[in-house]
């Protein structure tokens, strides 16, 4: 019996639906996370450039 369950994989349609929903949310979360990291990186870069310009402005 257990060997049949292993070969079959997911046991019910409900479990399959939950798994698909979980995977979908996981992908969306990864995309959002990546986007936030890129925005933070860009913001830090802009601040660095502004700081450098401010240092040279007085000379």
N, C-alpha and C positions, 0 to 999 in steps of 0.2 A: 504494500500500500504506500509506504513512504517513498519508495523508488518511483512510483507513478507520479506522485506529487512533485518530486524534484524535476522530472522530465517535463511535466506540464507547465511549471512555473507558477504564475500567479493563480490563486485558487478561485477568486470571484471577480465579477465585473466591477463591483464596488471597490475592491482593493486596487484593481487596475486603474479605475478613474481617480482614486486618491493619489496613486503613484504619479499619474500623468499631471495632475494638478500640482503636486509637489515639485516635479521637475520643471514645470512651467514657471512657478514662482521662483525657483532657484535661479533659472536663467535670467529672469527679469531683475532679480536682486543683484546678480553678477554685473549686468549691464549698468544698472544704477550706480553700483559701487565704483565701477570703472570710470564712469562719467564724473562722479564726484571727485575721484582722485585726480583726474585730468584738470578739472576746474580749479582745484586747490593748487596744483602744480603751476598752472598758468597765473593764478593770483600771486603766488609767491614770486614767480619770475618778474611780474610787473612791479611788485614792491621793490625787488632788488634793483631793477632798472631805474626806478624813481629815486631810490636812495643814492645810486651812483651819480645820477644827474645832479642831485642836490649837492653832493660833495664838490662837484666841479663848478657849480654855478658861481660860487664866491670868488673864484680865482681869476 
